[in-house]
Amino acid sequence: MLCPVCHIGETRVVDSRDDENAVRRRRECQSCKHRFTTYERAEAPRLFVVKKDGRRESYNRDKVIGGLRKASEKRPVSESAIQGVADRVERELYARGESEVQSTVVGDLVMAELRGLDKVAYIRFASVYRSFTDLNSFQEELAQLLAKTE
């Protein structure tokens, strides 16, 4: 492991903790004494997302997080909550045991998680994901959300 400050490869592990998704290691550079954290995750099998137009692309966790951040902008949703949603969506996708998954499945999983996290973020995400074309379709989604929360 190279030190991010001096780029020397002599580091030692000071602390190691198992997390639900990764192993967190606190490291110290033997040369400059800089301390930094690394995370180790088991490499998951390749997962492809099949888009609406039939294109296939590799699953990208960063795209899910980007969509969550955009939907949660200026909302009381913490970064750890966003990461948690991304973790749960990813776990569910890999638990299916399939090498390909439809993009609608990913979107539906994200929406289900957002529904319980923040209603405004849910509506924001749904408005982009479902491509509301008019006010009526937006009102229908809002009415469904309100009916489920009452």
C-alpha positions as CSV (number, residue, x, y, z in Angstrom):
1,M,0.0,0.0,0.0
2,L,1.5,3.3,-1.0
3,C,1.3,6.3,1.3
4,P,-0.9,9.0,-0.2
5,V,1.5,11.7,1.0
6,C,5.0,10.5,0.4
7,H,4.2,7.5,-2.0
8,I,6.5,5.1,-0.1
9,G,5.2,1.5,0.1
10,E,6.2,0.9,3.7
11,T,2.9,1.1,5.7
12,R,1.6,-0.9,8.7
13,V,-1.9,-1.6,9.8
14,V,-2.7,0.2,13.1
15,D,-6.3,-0.9,13.4
16,S,-8.6,-3.2,11.5
17,R,-12.4,-3.4,11.7
18,D,-14.9,-5.5,9.9
19,D,-17.9,-3.6,8.6
20,E,-21.0,-5.1,7.0
21,N,-19.7,-4.4,3.5
22,A,-15.9,-3.9,3.9
23,V,-12.9,-4.2,6.1
24,R,-11.7,-0.8,7.4
25,R,-8.0,-0.6,8.0
26,R,-6.3,2.3,9.6
27,R,-2.7,2.5,8.3
28,E,0.4,4.4,9.2
29,C,3.3,5.2,6.8
30,Q,6.6,4.0,8.2
31,S,8.5,6.9,6.5
32,C,6.4,10.1,7.1
33,K,4.1,8.7,9.9
34,H,1.0,9.9,8.0
35,R,-2.1,8.0,9.0
36,F,-4.8,7.1,6.5
37,T,-7.8,4.8,6.1
38,T,-8.4,2.1,3.5
39,Y,-11.4,0.0,2.8
40,E,-11.3,-3.5,1.4
41,R,-14.3,-5.1,-0.3
42,A,-14.6,-8.5,-1.8
43,E,-14.9,-8.1,-5.6
44,A,-18.4,-9.0,-6.7
45,P,-19.2,-10.8,-9.9
46,R,-19.8,-8.6,-12.9
47,L,-23.3,-7.2,-13.1
48,F,-24.8,-5.7,-16.2
49,V,-27.7,-3.3,-16.5
50,V,-29.9,-3.6,-19.5
51,K,-31.2,-0.1,-20.5
52,K,-34.6,0.7,-21.9
53,D,-33.2,0.8,-25.4
54,G,-31.5,-2.6,-25.1
55,R,-28.0,-1.4,-24.5
56,R,-26.0,-3.2,-21.8
57,E,-23.6,-1.5,-19.5
58,S,-21.7,-2.5,-16.3
59,Y,-23.5,-1.7,-13.1
60,N,-22.1,1.5,-11.7
61,R,-22.7,2.2,-8.0
62,D,-21.6,5.8,-8.6
63,K,-24.6,6.4,-10.9
64,V,-26.9,5.3,-8.2
65,I,-25.2,7.5,-5.6
66,G,-25.3,10.4,-8.1
67,G,-29.0,10.0,-8.6
68,L,-29.6,9.8,-4.8
69,R,-27.5,12.9,-4.2
70,K,-29.3,14.9,-6.9
71,A,-32.8,13.8,-5.5
72,S,-31.7,14.6,-2.0
73,E,-30.2,18.0,-2.7
74,K,-31.0,20.6,0.0
75,R,-32.9,17.9,2.0
76,P,-32.0,16.6,5.4
77,V,-30.5,13.4,4.0
78,S,-27.0,12.6,5.3
79,E,-24.2,11.1,3.1
80,S,-24.2,8.0,5.3
81,A,-28.0,7.6,4.5
82,I,-27.3,7.9,0.8
83,Q,-24.4,5.3,1.1
84,G,-26.7,3.0,3.1
85,V,-29.4,3.2,0.3
86,A,-26.8,2.4,-2.3
87,D,-25.5,-0.5,-0.2
88,R,-28.9,-2.0,0.2
89,V,-29.8,-1.6,-3.5
90,E,-26.5,-3.2,-4.5
91,R,-26.9,-6.1,-2.1
92,E,-30.4,-6.8,-3.4
93,L,-29.1,-6.7,-7.0
94,Y,-26.3,-9.2,-6.3
95,A,-28.5,-11.4,-4.1
96,R,-30.7,-12.0,-7.2
97,G,-27.8,-14.1,-8.6
98,E,-28.3,-12.8,-12.1
99,S,-25.6,-11.4,-14.4
100,E,-28.0,-9.0,-16.0
101,V,-30.7,-6.8,-14.5
102,Q,-33.2,-4.4,-16.1
103,S,-32.6,-0.7,-15.4
104,T,-36.2,-0.5,-14.2
105,V,-35.4,-3.0,-11.4
106,V,-32.6,-0.7,-10.2
107,G,-34.8,2.4,-10.4
108,D,-37.6,0.6,-8.6
109,L,-35.3,-0.5,-5.8
110,V,-34.0,3.1,-5.4
111,M,-37.5,4.5,-5.3
112,A,-38.6,2.0,-2.7
113,E,-35.6,3.0,-0.5
114,L,-36.2,6.7,-1.0
115,R,-39.9,6.4,-0.2
116,G,-38.9,5.4,3.3
117,L,-36.1,7.9,3.6
118,D,-37.4,11.2,2.3
119,K,-40.7,11.8,0.5
120,V,-39.5,14.9,-1.3
121,A,-36.4,13.1,-2.5
122,Y,-38.6,10.3,-3.6
123,I,-40.8,12.6,-5.7
124,R,-37.8,14.3,-7.2
125,F,-36.3,10.9,-8.2
126,A,-39.6,9.6,-9.5
127,S,-40.1,12.7,-11.7
128,V,-36.9,12.0,-13.5
129,Y,-37.0,8.2,-13.4
130,R,-40.6,8.0,-14.6
131,S,-40.2,10.9,-17.0
132,F,-43.5,12.6,-16.1
133,T,-44.8,14.2,-19.2
134,D,-47.5,16.3,-17.7
135,L,-48.9,17.5,-14.4
136,N,-51.5,14.8,-14.2
137,S,-49.0,11.9,-14.1
138,F,-47.0,13.9,-11.5
139,Q,-50.2,14.3,-9.4
140,E,-51.1,10.6,-9.7
141,E,-47.6,9.6,-8.3
142,L,-48.0,12.1,-5.5
143,A,-51.5,10.8,-4.7
144,Q,-50.2,7.2,-4.5
145,L,-47.4,8.4,-2.2
146,L,-49.9,10.2,0.1
147,A,-52.2,7.2,0.1
148,K,-49.4,4.9,1.2
149,T,-48.3,7.2,4.0
150,E,-51.8,7.7,5.5
